[in-house]
Amino acid sequence: QLQLVESGGDQVQPGGSLRLSCVASGVGAYYYTIGWFRQAPGKEREGIACISSDSGNKRYADSVTGRFTIARDNRKNVIYLHMNNLEPGDTGVYYCAAGSLLTLDNRPYDYWGQGTQVNVSS
């Protein structure tokens, strides 16, 4: 069993930055691909970034490419999402999830955190 806990969500002005963290605990946490997803009010959950277990492969949604960076520290079992130049459209609940496939599709992910809220507004 794997547990995921997100943190770092906050209220921020457009153009600002945030760093989200996802702490993974449980046996073999470092073997999993980790994805970051977000869900805006009234919209479906969308995949925005994912990273392989060894950090060798990453994928980003077009909407965040060039602004967001995913990284992980397997010594600490923490996965980060660095978000720069935030826009109002980035508002939503951000979730991290663990699975075995490097994909932005949420269906293959087996374990999910509870989410952290990001609000981007002036």
N, C-alpha and C positions, 0 to 999 in steps of 0.2 A: 504494500500500500504506500502511496506517495501523497504527501500533503504539500500544498502550495499556498503561500501567503504573500499577497501583494501589498505594497505600501508606496507612498510618495505622491499620491494624487493630491491636487490642490487647486485653488482658484488662481488663475494667472491671466495677465493681459495679453492681447495679441502681440506677437513678436517675441514673447517671453520663452523661457526654457524650463523644463522639468526633467527630473530623473526618477523613473519608476524602478522599483526593486521587486523581485520575486524570489522568495526564499523557498527552496525545495528541501524537504526532509523525508527520509525514508530510505530503505535499502535500494542502492543502485541509482540514486537520483542523477548522478553524473552520466548515466548511459542514455538518458532520454533526450530527444529533440524537444526544445522548448519554443512555444509560440506565444506571441502577444496578440490579443484580439481586443476589439473595442465594440461597444454597442451604444449608439446614440439613441436618444428618445424617439420611439416610433419607428426605429430602423432595425434591420437584422444585424446580428453580430458579424463583424468582418475581420478577417485576418490581416494584420498589418506588418508583422515581422516574425521571422522564425530563425532559429540557429541550431546547427547540429551539435551533437554531444561534444565533439572535439573543437568546436568553433570554426571548423574548416569551411563550412558552407553556411550561407545566410541568404535569406530572401526577404524582399520588401514589397509591399503594395505600392503601386504607382503613386498613390496619393501622399505617401510619406517619404518616398525616395529622395535622398538629398537633405532631408530634414531630421529624420530619426535614425538612430543607430542602436543595434542590438548587440549585446556583449554578455559574456558569462565568466564567472570565476568559479571553476570547479573545486578549488580548494575550500571555498566557503559555501558552495552550492547556492550561489546567488546569480540571478540573471537580471540584467539591467536593460532598460529602454531609455536611451537618452533622446529627449525630444527638444528640438530647437525650432525657432521661428514658428511658434504655435499659432494656429488660426482658429477662429470660432468653430469651424467645421471639425476640429479635433475634439470637441467636447463629447464626453461620454464616459461610460464605465469601462475601465481597462482591466482585462483578465489575462493571466498567464495560464498556460496549459502544457501538459507533458504528453508526448506520444512517441511513436517510433518512425514516423514519416516526416520528411522535411517538406511541409506543405502549408499553404495559407488557408486551406480548406479546414474548417473546424471539426468535421466529422471523424477523422482518424484519431483525434486526441482523446486520451483516456482519463486524464486527471485534470481538474480545474480548480483554480482558486476562487475566492469570493468576490474579487474585484476591488478596484480603487477608483474613486471618482475624480475626473479631470474636468474642470470648467475653464473655458477660455472666453473671456469677455472683458470689455472695458467698463 
